[in-house]
């Protein structure tokens, strides 16, 4: 989620509200959030490197009557034909020029044959046509070089396609872990071509340590299906947007302003703290933290915010099962009538310390995103409907044939879905994310329906079917409550998961007070998110499902703010511009009185001086406030 903040607008609103007489003569300048160092490219796609095995074993048969190399060529050609024009994609091979491991250079035998770019599709097709099996399998060196090909900034992904175990040191699993650790925006997905035993285990480990997904491909049809799927997903991997930051100890927290940040968090029990200084009473501070955590562990995040009056809010978000890639998002709030503690004074000026703690059994350092917003003082809350505010999850009322839609791995690339039925497939170990825009006054019912497992699905599931989770997130990326998950997919009657977003409303009385598993905050209009994750299993199979969404209610009036401001979670605050003609010259009035030219001139001069002085003082107050907010928003 790319949140752009316009802080000067809020400053102007607050100055205008308190001064009363200041006349706006030009729009307030806007100040963007800190530069996003971890976001996807402007077109929404990351950069991808196809990393292809050209070892001699690729000449062996794949299921379906073709050799692995022939099936790979066909599949890769299909992938290239389907690439978005804006996607930057390159091609590197390994094992293509040195025949035997005893020959010099066999462990550094890797070449980039097409540099990453957007205008290289003909070159990619030609290189795929020339792709021949020949030598050994130097995966460690090839991974390191592919990472260099992609550079060290922005969202990057490597798609490794191989049919064997590495023939060179060091352990490629260790290399993948180091690459991912050194570049939080690098993801390594792996397609294993008819592999088993130690080779398959090694390729699975590369994907796991590279924060990616492993896919089996045992036939020519599998190869095409898996490569097409993984290429599409790899172009939109899980990303965290924001400026790099390092949190401090609770006794010496790192200052933050409104914006987005990316930090890292250590093993279970470790924490990091930040401090936000509220200058004006009555604003609402919301802070969210989100992460995919560590693969394979029961993971979790805890957040709390403490101000001059005491602890204003506390919330947690926990992973519900082992081997799930679901995103964990937690939010805390400090404002009048909001937050879980019931402490009075959480809307007052002062320093507010936000502490994020790693919960449960995690052992490795992971990146997480931090989102900080400040809403202007609310005068009227707008829409209110207690019935929709306590909406229970039921089956959405939708009709018609399902439309095909591919989910994304991250909030940034999530496709928009509205009322209707949508269809797709998910592979064990994947997480798919969709967005549902909701205005004030609107609620949503959401369900994910899996059919009865038959045929290949039933055979693959055996006695140990994977579990699936359905999770909802608010526009800041915080979970809305307990997931409807840990549901096994092997039921003979199929499986249906249901969740609901209560009506979006700023009325504090309608905010769910239970701060369970995420934050439960539905006081902000914007993009809400649906996440489906399926537990990783030791097999690759595409599981069909339908996603049903029903948006309830029409858009209604949201809150009104002090000084006539407007605000939303994406654009921040903007000031209302007063009519410059509202101030009438007293000189003109004096002249109109007709009391004599000299008297008019004298009175006019006096009043003009007063008016100018008042204007200068008002402008000085406005400039001072703007400079203060500019300093506070500097990223």
C-alpha positions, 0 to 999 in steps of 0.5 A: 500500500503506497500511502501519500501524506499531505501534512502541510494541509493539516497544519494550515487547517489547524492554524486557520482554526485557531487564528480565525482571521488568516486568509488563505491566498494559495494552496498549501504545499504538499509533503510526500511520505518518506521515499519508498525504498522497498516498493515495487516499480512505478508500473506495479511490477518488480524485476525478474530473472529467469535462471535456467538449468542447462545441465546435461540431464535436461535432455532426459525425458519428462512425463508426456513424451517430451524431453525436459529441455523441449518442455521447458522451451515450450513453457518458457515461450508461453511465459514470454508471450504472456509477459506484461509490456512493462515488466523487466525480465532477463534470462541467465543460464548455468551449466551451458559451456563447461561439460564436466565438473572436473573441467576448469570453470565448471562451478562458475559456468553461468552466463546472462544471455538477455539483460533485464529489460522491457524491450527484449521479448524477441531476444528472450524468444531467440535465447530460449530457442538456443537453450541446449543441455550440456554441462554441470549444475553450479546453482550457488554461483548462478544464484549470486550472479542472478541477484547481481543482474537485478541490482540492489534496489527495488522489488526483485525476484529470481525464478530458478528452473532446475532438474537436479542437485547442485554439483558445486559448493557452497550449499545453495540453500545457504546462498539463498538465505544470505541473498534474501537476508541482504536484500529484503525485496529479493524473492527466489521461486523454484520450479523442480523438473521431475526431481525427487530425493535429495535434489528435490529437498535442496530445491525446496530449501532454496525456495524456503530460504529465499522467501519464495515458493517451490513448485513440482513439475513432473510432466510437460503439461505441468512444466508449462502450467507451473512456469506460467504461474510462477512467472506471473506471481514472481513479477508481483512478490510480497513487498513492504513499502517505506523508508528504511529505519532502525527502531530504538529501545523503549527508553530511547525510541526512534522519532517517526512522522506520518509516513511508511517505514521498513525495519527488521525485528529479531527473534521471539521476545525482541522489540523495537520502539518509535516515538511520535510527537503530537502537536495538536490536541484532538487528532487521531494517531494510528500505527500499523505493523505488518510482516510475513514473518518466518516461514515454518514457525508459529509467528506473531506481532505485538504492538502497543502505544503509550502516551502522557496519560498512560497506555492507550492501546494494545493489540496482537496478530498471530499466525494460526498454523505452521507452514503458512505464509499469511501476512500478519498485521497489527494496529494500535490507535491513540485518540478520543474514544478509540483504543482498547485501554479506556484511558482518558487523554489519549488525544492530548498533545505529547510524545507517544511511544509505539513498541513492536514486539516479536511474539511466539517461537520465531528465531530469525530476523525478519523485515516488517512494515510500519505505517503511521497516520494522523487524522485531523480533529473530528467535528461530526462522525457522519454515517452511523448504523449499529446494525451494520456495525455488528454484522455477522459473517454469512454467505454472500448473496451473489449470482452469475458465473464466476469470473477468472481473477489471479490473486497477488502475493502482496497488497501493492499488486492486489487485483480489485474485486467487488460484488460477484463471484470470482474463480482461481486456483491456489497451490499449497504454500501460497498466499493470494491477496485481493482488494475490496474498496469500501466507502463510509456506510458500506460493509462486505460479506466474503467467502472462499469455497473449495469443492470436494477433493476428487481425483488427483486432488484426493490422491495428493491430499491422502490422509493429510490435506492442507489447511486454509485460512481466510483473513481480512485486513483494513486499509492500513494492513491490520487484521480485522479479527480472528481468521476463519482458518485452520480448516482442512480441505479434505472434506467430502462435502467441500469447504467454505470459509466466511468472514465479514467487514462491518460497516465502515463508520467513524462513530466510536460507539460502533468500533468493535472494542475487542482488540483481538488478533490485529486491531479490528479497526473499521473507522477508515474508508479505502481498500480493504484486503482479502487474503487466502493462504494454504498450508505448505505440503510436500506436493504441488497441486493447484486447488480450485476455489471460488471467491464470493464478495457482496458489498452491502450498502451505498456510500454515505457521508464520512466524518467532517473535520475542524476547519473544513479539512478533508482526509483519507488514509491514502492522501492524508489531510488537505486544507479548505481554502477560504474566499480571499474576497471575504476581507473588505477594505476599510479604506474603501468604506471610509472613502464611501462615507464622504467625510472629506478627502483628507479625513478619508486618506487619514483613516484609510492609511491608519486602517491599512496599516492595521490590516497589513500588520494583522495580515503579516502576523497571520501569515507568520503564524501560518508559515511557522506552523507549515515549517513545523509540520514540514520538519516533522514530516521530513523522511 
